[in-house]
Amino acid sequence: MGRTIAEKIIAAHLVSGEMKTGEDIGLRIDQTLTQDATGTMAYLEFEAMGVPRVKTERSVAYIDHNTLQSGFENADDHKFIQSVAKKHGIYFSKPGNGICHQLHLERFGIPGKTLIGSDSHTPTGGGIGMLAFGAGGLDVAVAMGGGEYHITMPKMMKVNLTGKLSPWVSAKDVILEVLRRLSVKGGVGRILEYAGEGVKTLSVPERATITNMGTELGATTSIFPSDEITKAFLEAQGRGGCWVELQADEDAHYDEVLDLDLSSLVPLAACPHSPDAVKTVEELGPIHIDQCCIGSCTNSSYLDMMRVASILKGKTVHPDVDLTIGCGSKQVYNMLALNGALADIIAAGARVLECTCGPCIGMGQSPRSGGVSLRTFNRNFEGRSGTADGQVYLVSPETAAASALAGVLTDPRTLGDYETIPLPEQFLLNDNMILPPAPESEMDLVEIQRGPNIKPFPTTQPLPESIEKKAILKVGDNITTDHIMPAGSKILPFRSNIPKISQFCFTVCDPDFPARCQKEGGGIIIGGSNYGQGSSREHAALAPLYLGVKAVAAKSYARIHCANLANAGLIPLQFNVEADYDKIDQMDDLSLPHIRQELEAGTDVTMIDKTKGITIRLTALLSQRQRAMVLAGGLLNYTKESAR
C-alpha cells in the first residue's frame, strides 16, 4: 500500500516506535524555531541539559512576541536569547525582522524536512511541504540537543480540494469552512493532508494560511504537497536549490476524507469567542465595528498586504473605525514601501505597526470596552485581545479591509471588479537582521547575558507513592491556555520568571486561584473536554507546577498541552466515564493512593473522593516513555537520567 506525504516524511525520520495509529513514535528533527515568549524558558532548559552546541540542521530564535519594551524585562530576554543563540549555534532574528512563521516560510523552510517550534502555529510550514509541529519549549530543547520528538502516530485525513476560489473569497475562508465543519476538536489525533485539483489553484502563502489555522482544529499538523508552485515560491526567495517534489502515492490510504469544493465557498467569519463559531458574512449582516486589525502569522504575507492596499487605495477608513496593519516580515514591509502600496495604506488612514505578532497576542491595540474588532488572526478566545468583553471576529484580509471602509461588517464581494495580484518572480532578499551564530571554535568566548527577571527552570521531584490533595479548581469545557496562563502586555514580560507569572495562573477563571494554591499547598485540577486547547506555551503547565498542582483530571485534552503536562511531571488523567466529572466539586478532598504503583504497572488510576466517599477510575494519558518521565519528575529529570 502506498503512503501519504506525511507518512513518507515520518518514515524517513523515524527513530523509534512503529508507524501504527495510536503508537508512540520518536522522530528525528531537522529544524527548530523559538519565539521570545517561549524561547527564554526553552534556552534555559537547553542550558540545563549541558549540551554545548545544537545538533539540528538549522535552529532559529525569533523575536516577535514581546517587543513592547515598556520596562527592562523584554529587552533583557532578547539579549539573553541573542547571546545563547550566538554561543550554542542558533540563528537569531532581531526584533522588527518579522513573525517567526512568516519568516521561516520565506527564509528557512525546506520541503520534506521536519520542524518543531515552541509556538502552536509552527504547522504554517506545512504550506511548503514541511512536517511541522507546535511543541512545548522543553520538547524543542531536547530536539536541539539531538533528542527525538515524540508524538502519538496520528490518523491521516485527506482534505480533497476541487474547483477554484471565486473572486473576493480567500484562503482564510477555506480554513474557516473546515473549522465550521469539523470544530475545534475535529482535528485531534489527525494530520490533515490537502490534495486534489484545487491545490494547484493555491499559492504558497495561501496554503500557509490554511495550515496555520489547522492548529485551531486541534490537528497534529497540516501539510500540502510540494509541487511546481512550491518550487516557484522557493526560487523567488532565492532558495530554489532546496526544493524537492512531494506527492502522496496514488494508492495512499487515508482514514478519513473531507471533500471541499473551493468554488462553493463564500466570505466567512468566526464569531466570538471560538474559531469554529463560523457564519457567512452575508448572514451576519452589517454589524457596526470599532476596529479592524490586519496581520498576524495567519494573514500577513505579501499577497495579503497587496490585496489590502488595492482595496484601500484612494479611499479613507471610516471615521468610527480604527484600522491597524502589521506586515509579517521586513521583506514584505520593504517591498510595499518600494512599490507604493505602503503609501496607499498610510494615505487611507491605517495605523502601520511593527512587523510582529502585536495585537494577536494581546500586545497592544486592545479594542474599547465591549468593542467589535474584526481580526485576520487565528484565535478569538475571550479576553485574548486584552479587553475582557471585546467582541472579536476572525475574517479574511479582504473582509477586514472592506469593512474598515464601510464601518460595518461588509461582504467584500460588494467591492466590484476583482484584480488578480500575482506573486513576484523575485522577492527582495535582505537578511541583514538575521545574525548567524559564532563559529564553534569561538563559542567559549561568548558570555551569556542574564537580566534580573530571568529565573531558573522550576525544580521537580520524582513522583511520590501517593497524592493527597484537594480539587483546587474545577473548570468547564474548552479551557484554553489563555485561561490557564494569560498573555497580553502586562503578563508576557514575565515569561522567563515562573514565580512571578504563576500569580496570574487561572485568574481569568478564578482570581483567587494562585492564593488558594499557596494556602492549600497546591492540588488537583478538574477539567472538562478539550482541556488546554490553544497555544503551545509550556507556562500553562509550569505555572501550575510551581503552585503545587500535581495532576489534572479532565474529560479530554488538547495534544500539545497534554504533552506539556507530562514534560513538567504533572499527570494528565482522563475520566473513564465522563459523568464522573459531575461527581466532583471544587475543594473536595481527593486521594490518588496508589499513583506511583499504578503508573509503573500501566494500569488505570484510582481516585478516591473522600468528601463524597466514592471511587473513580481514570486513565493516565501517558505513553510508556511519558510514564517514565512523570515517575522521574518530568522530561528534564528524565533526560538527565537517560544521559548518565
Disulfide bonds with the S-S distance in Angstrom:
none
